[in-house]
Amino acid sequence: MTIRTRKFLGAVALLLLAFAWSMMGMVMAQFPLIANSGWLQAVYYVVVGIGWVLPAMPIVSWMLRPDPERQQS
């Protein structure tokens, strides 16, 4: 697979990840324990806002792998 194809598929995967992550984050933010506490909301949104980076890292590293054909030069 060429790097161009991997970058396209990776971009689509990152968009899907961001969408799913934000939807799950919004649903979980409505739980009464989180919704009733201002401090807990602040901590929750910081953790969830930064948390999507961990599952995105393998996608980005896969996207940036060099092409096997070009590596031999």
C-alpha atoms as a printed R data frame, in Angstrom:
   type eleno elety resid chain resno       x      y      z
1  ATOM     1    CA   MET     A     1   0.000  0.000  0.000
2  ATOM     2    CA   THR     A     2   1.421  3.375 -0.914
3  ATOM     3    CA   ILE     A     3   1.902  6.129  1.620
4  ATOM     4    CA   ARG     A     4  -0.661  8.225 -0.218
5  ATOM     5    CA   THR     A     5  -3.335  5.545  0.236
6  ATOM     6    CA   ARG     A     6  -2.366  5.032  3.886
7  ATOM     7    CA   LYS     A     7  -2.637  8.772  4.534
8  ATOM     8    CA   PHE     A     8  -6.103  8.880  2.972
9  ATOM     9    CA   LEU     A     9  -7.346  5.853  4.924
10 ATOM    10    CA   GLY     A    10  -5.692  7.153  8.088
11 ATOM    11    CA   ALA     A    11  -7.363 10.543  7.696
12 ATOM    12    CA   VAL     A    12 -10.739  8.846  7.339
13 ATOM    13    CA   ALA     A    13  -9.990  6.667 10.382
14 ATOM    14    CA   LEU     A    14  -8.978  9.722 12.434
15 ATOM    15    CA   LEU     A    15 -12.185 11.528 11.496
16 ATOM    16    CA   LEU     A    16 -14.250  8.497 12.489
17 ATOM    17    CA   LEU     A    17 -12.298  8.180 15.736
18 ATOM    18    CA   ALA     A    18 -12.826 11.860 16.582
19 ATOM    19    CA   PHE     A    19 -16.545 11.583 15.841
20 ATOM    20    CA   ALA     A    20 -17.036  8.404 17.888
21 ATOM    21    CA   TRP     A    21 -14.872  9.719 20.739
22 ATOM    22    CA   SER     A    22 -16.806 12.979 20.957
23 ATOM    23    CA   MET     A    23 -20.174 11.203 20.864
24 ATOM    24    CA   MET     A    24 -19.136  8.819 23.642
25 ATOM    25    CA   GLY     A    25 -17.725 11.730 25.621
26 ATOM    26    CA   MET     A    26 -20.959 13.684 25.370
27 ATOM    27    CA   VAL     A    27 -23.047 10.677 26.400
28 ATOM    28    CA   MET     A    28 -20.866  9.926 29.412
29 ATOM    29    CA   ALA     A    29 -20.875 13.609 30.454
30 ATOM    30    CA   GLN     A    30 -24.625 13.310 31.037
31 ATOM    31    CA   PHE     A    31 -24.222 10.731 33.799
32 ATOM    32    CA   PRO     A    32 -25.553 12.282 37.025
33 ATOM    33    CA   LEU     A    33 -22.259 11.868 38.876
34 ATOM    34    CA   ILE     A    34 -20.422 14.013 36.315
35 ATOM    35    CA   ALA     A    35 -23.284 16.350 35.391
36 ATOM    36    CA   ASN     A    36 -23.902 17.431 39.011
37 ATOM    37    CA   SER     A    37 -20.326 18.417 39.856
38 ATOM    38    CA   GLY     A    38 -18.577 21.404 38.310
39 ATOM    39    CA   TRP     A    39 -15.107 20.261 39.343
40 ATOM    40    CA   LEU     A    40 -15.702 16.728 38.127
41 ATOM    41    CA   GLN     A    41 -16.956 18.104 34.800
42 ATOM    42    CA   ALA     A    42 -13.791 20.168 34.391
43 ATOM    43    CA   VAL     A    43 -11.546 17.184 35.081
44 ATOM    44    CA   TYR     A    44 -13.675 14.932 32.881
45 ATOM    45    CA   TYR     A    45 -13.542 17.258 29.878
46 ATOM    46    CA   VAL     A    46  -9.780 17.717 30.188
47 ATOM    47    CA   VAL     A    47  -9.203 13.957 30.378
48 ATOM    48    CA   VAL     A    48 -11.607 13.171 27.535
49 ATOM    49    CA   GLY     A    49 -10.265 16.043 25.442
50 ATOM    50    CA   ILE     A    50  -6.711 14.770 25.698
51 ATOM    51    CA   GLY     A    51  -7.633 11.076 25.795
52 ATOM    52    CA   TRP     A    52  -8.376 10.696 22.090
53 ATOM    53    CA   VAL     A    53  -4.665 11.132 21.358
54 ATOM    54    CA   LEU     A    54  -3.770  7.673 22.702
55 ATOM    55    CA   PRO     A    55  -5.909  5.699 20.225
56 ATOM    56    CA   ALA     A    56  -4.924  8.127 17.438
57 ATOM    57    CA   MET     A    57  -1.185  7.540 17.853
58 ATOM    58    CA   PRO     A    58  -1.101  4.064 16.240
59 ATOM    59    CA   ILE     A    59  -3.163  5.354 13.317
60 ATOM    60    CA   VAL     A    60  -0.776  8.246 12.728
61 ATOM    61    CA   SER     A    61   2.322  6.047 13.017
62 ATOM    62    CA   TRP     A    62   0.780  3.612 10.520
63 ATOM    63    CA   MET     A    63   0.002  6.489  8.162
64 ATOM    64    CA   LEU     A    64   3.579  7.763  8.232
65 ATOM    65    CA   ARG     A    65   5.337  4.462  7.590
66 ATOM    66    CA   PRO     A    66   7.550  4.756  4.499
67 ATOM    67    CA   ASP     A    67   6.710  2.881  1.314
68 ATOM    68    CA   PRO     A    68   8.509 -0.486  1.079
69 ATOM    69    CA   GLU     A    69   9.455  0.207 -2.559
70 ATOM    70    CA   ARG     A    70  11.029  3.567 -1.757
71 ATOM    71    CA   GLN     A    71  12.869  2.283  1.306
72 ATOM    72    CA   GLN     A    72  15.315  0.196 -0.770
73 ATOM    73    CA   SER     A    73  16.839  3.212 -2.574
